[in-house]
C-alpha cells in the first residue's frame, strides 16, 4: 500500500491502494500502541481516551419568566385568594419566581396564615418585596415577609409592629397572653424555617419594635435591599431560594417580566 498526494491538515495521511477509492485514517498506524507506551498507567490512558473521544455538548442557562403582583392594603380573604391565584398561575406558567410587591398595615390573622401556607408550600420561589419607597410591612406583613423564599425591601420602607390586636374589642389578660404567645411561636417557627432572625421576630410581636429597611438587612430580617424592580431582578440572579421540596437557584438575568 502506498501513500499518494499531500498530507491532510494535522499530519493525517490520505491512504489508498491501487484501484481503490481514497480512504482516510483518523489515527496513523500503531497509534494506540504508541499512545499506550506514552501512558504507563492504563487508568491514565483510559481517562485520556474518554476525554478525547467523548463529544462535548454545549450547555445552556435559560432565564425563566418572573411574575410580579402587588398587594397594597389590608390583609383579608380577598388578598389571600389573590395570592393563591397568583401562585397557581406561577406554577402553571413554570415561572422562575413570583415577586409580591407588598405595602400593608396588617390585617386578619386567618387570611395571613392562609397566605403563609401557600407561600411555604409553593414550588415556585415567592419573593416578597416591601416597596416602593414609603411602603411598610406592619403586623401581618411581618409574618408574610418572614415566610418569603427571598425577602427584600426598598430604602425608605419599614417593617415591624406585629403585636396581635382583637377586632372584637379588648381581650382579657389571659386571652391576650395566649394570643401573643401563639403569634410569637408561629413567627419564630417561620424564622427557623427560613433562616431569619428569630430574636427580633419575638420582639416585633411582644414589644412591637419597628425598623428601617437598612436596619432589617443588618439584623438578618431580610435578604437584600433594592430601590426598583429592575435592581431587584438583577440582585436575585444566582440567589439560592428555598421552596417546598428543597432549594432552587434563581436565574433572572434577561428574564421576561
C-alpha positions in Angstrom: 0.0 0.0 0.0 1.3 3.4 -0.9 0.6 6.9 0.1 -0.4 9.4 -2.6 -0.7 13.2 -2.5 -0.2 15.7 0.2 -0.9 15.1 3.8 -4.2 16.2 5.2 -4.4 19.0 7.8 -3.0 17.9 11.1 -0.5 15.5 9.5 -3.0 12.7 8.9 -2.1 10.9 5.7 -4.5 10.1 2.9 -4.1 6.4 2.2 -5.3 4.3 -0.8 -4.4 1.1 -2.6 -4.1 0.8 -6.3 -7.6 0.6 -7.8 -9.3 1.7 -4.6 -11.1 4.9 -3.7 -9.2 7.2 -1.3 -9.8 6.4 2.4 -9.0 8.4 5.5 -7.5 7.3 8.7 -8.4 9.1 11.9 -5.1 8.0 13.5 -1.7 6.9 12.0 -0.7 3.2 12.1 0.1 1.8 15.5 -1.3 4.9 17.2 -2.8 3.1 20.1 0.3 1.1 20.8 2.4 4.2 20.8 -0.1 6.0 23.0 -0.1 3.1 25.5 3.7 3.5 25.7 3.4 7.1 26.5 0.9 6.4 29.2 2.4 3.8 31.5 -0.8 3.7 33.6 -3.8 2.0 32.0 -6.0 4.4 34.0 -4.4 7.5 32.6 -4.8 6.1 29.1 -8.5 5.4 29.7 -9.0 8.9 31.0 -7.2 10.4 28.0 -9.2 8.4 25.5 -12.5 9.2 27.3 -11.8 13.0 27.3 -10.5 12.9 23.7 -13.3 10.9 22.1 -16.3 12.0 24.1 -18.5 14.6 22.4 -18.5 17.9 24.1 -22.1 19.1 24.3 -23.0 22.7 24.8 -24.8 23.8 28.0 -27.4 26.5 28.2 -28.8 28.5 31.1 -32.2 30.0 30.1 -33.8 32.6 32.4 -37.5 31.9 33.2 -40.3 34.4 33.3 -40.7 36.4 36.5 -44.2 37.3 37.6 -45.0 40.4 39.6 -48.1 41.0 41.7 -48.9 43.9 44.0 -50.6 43.7 47.4 -51.4 47.2 48.6 -53.7 47.4 51.6 -55.2 45.4 54.4 -54.7 41.6 54.5 -58.1 39.9 54.2 -59.8 37.0 52.4 -59.6 38.9 49.1 -55.9 39.3 49.3 -55.5 35.7 50.4 -57.4 34.5 47.4 -55.4 36.9 45.2 -52.1 35.4 46.3 -53.4 31.9 46.0 -54.4 32.5 42.4 -51.0 34.2 41.7 -49.0 31.3 43.0 -51.1 28.8 40.9 -50.6 31.0 37.8 -46.8 31.0 38.5 -46.9 27.2 38.7 -48.9 26.8 35.5 -46.5 29.1 33.6 -43.5 27.4 35.1 -42.2 30.8 36.2 -38.8 31.3 37.7 -40.2 33.2 40.6 -43.2 35.2 41.8 -42.5 38.6 43.2 -45.0 40.1 45.6 -44.7 43.8 45.9 -46.0 44.5 49.4 -47.4 47.5 51.3 -49.7 46.7 54.2 -50.6 47.9 57.7 -51.6 44.3 58.6 -54.9 42.6 58.7 -56.7 39.4 59.6 -54.8 36.6 61.2 -56.6 33.8 59.4 -56.1 35.3 56.0 -52.4 35.9 56.8 -52.0 32.3 57.8 -53.6 31.1 54.5 -51.2 33.2 52.6 -48.2 31.9 54.5 -49.3 28.3 53.9 -49.5 29.0 50.2 -46.0 30.5 50.2 -44.4 27.8 52.2 -46.0 25.0 50.1 -45.0 26.7 46.8 -42.6 25.0 44.4 -42.1 28.4 42.7 -39.9 30.8 44.8 -42.0 33.6 46.3 -40.1 36.8 46.7 -41.6 39.4 49.0 -40.5 43.0 48.1 -41.6 45.7 50.5 -41.7 48.6 48.1 -41.7 51.1 46.6 -40.2 53.7 49.0 -42.8 54.8 51.5 -44.3 51.3 51.9 -44.4 49.2 55.0 -44.8 45.6 56.2 -46.5 46.0 59.5 -48.2 43.5 61.7 -49.3 40.6 59.4 -46.9 42.0 56.8 -44.0 41.0 59.1 -45.2 37.3 59.0 -45.6 37.3 55.2 -42.2 38.8 54.7 -40.6 36.3 57.0 -42.2 33.4 55.1 -40.8 34.6 51.7 -38.3 32.5 49.8 -36.4 35.7 49.4 -37.2 38.9 51.4 -36.3 42.3 50.0 -37.1 45.9 51.0 -36.7 49.3 49.2 -34.8 52.1 51.0 -37.4 54.3 52.7 -39.6 51.4 53.9 -40.1 49.8 57.3 -41.1 46.6 58.9 -42.4 45.6 62.4 -45.1 46.3 65.0 -46.5 42.7 64.9 -48.3 42.6 68.2 -51.7 41.0 67.7 -54.9 43.0 68.5 -58.5 42.0 68.7 -61.0 43.3 66.2 -63.8 42.5 68.6 -62.7 44.7 71.5 -60.2 44.4 74.3 -59.1 40.9 75.3 -58.7 40.0 79.0 -55.2 39.4 80.3 -55.2 35.6 80.0 -56.5 35.6 76.4 -54.2 38.4 75.4 -51.2 36.4 76.6 -52.4 33.2 74.9 -52.8 35.1 71.6 -49.4 36.8 72.0 -47.6 33.5 72.8 -49.2 31.8 69.8 -48.1 34.6 67.5 -44.5 34.5 68.9 -44.2 30.8 68.4 -45.7 31.0 64.9 -43.3 33.7 63.7 -40.3 32.1 65.4 -41.2 28.8 63.6 -41.2 30.6 60.3 -37.9 32.4 61.1 -36.3 29.0 61.8 -37.5 27.5 58.6 -36.3 30.5 56.5 -33.1 31.2 58.5 -34.2 34.7 59.6 -33.7 36.5 62.9 -35.9 34.7 65.5 -34.9 37.0 68.4 -36.0 40.1 66.5 -39.2 38.4 65.4 -40.2 37.8 69.1 -39.5 41.5 69.8 -41.7 42.5 66.9 -44.6 40.7 68.4 -44.1 41.3 72.2 -42.7 44.8 72.0 -44.0 46.0 68.6 -40.5 47.0 67.5 -40.2 48.5 64.1 -37.0 49.0 61.9 -36.0 50.6 58.6 -35.0 48.6 55.6 -31.3 49.1 56.2 -31.7 48.0 59.8 -33.7 45.0 58.8 -30.9 43.9 56.5 -28.2 44.3 59.2 -30.4 42.3 61.6 -30.9 39.4 59.3 -34.7 40.1 58.9 -34.4 40.4 55.1 -32.0 39.2 52.4 -31.4 42.3 50.3 -32.2 45.9 49.5 -33.4 47.1 46.1 -34.7 50.5 45.1 -36.5 49.4 42.0 -37.9 46.2 40.3 -35.0 46.3 37.9 -32.5 46.3 40.7 -34.3 43.6 42.5 -34.3 41.3 39.4 -30.6 41.9 38.9 -29.8 41.1 42.5 -31.9 37.9 42.5 -29.8 36.3 39.8 -27.9 33.3 41.2 -29.6 33.5 44.7 -30.4 30.2 46.2 -34.1 30.3 47.2 -36.0 27.7 49.4 -39.1 26.1 48.0 -41.4 23.4 49.4 -39.2 20.5 48.1 -35.8 22.0 48.7 -33.7 24.8 47.2 -33.5 26.3 43.7 -31.0 28.7 42.2 -32.7 31.7 40.6 -31.8 32.7 37.1 -33.2 36.1 36.5 -30.7 37.7 34.1 -32.6 38.5 30.9 -35.8 37.1 32.4 -39.1 38.3 30.9 -41.1 40.3 33.4 
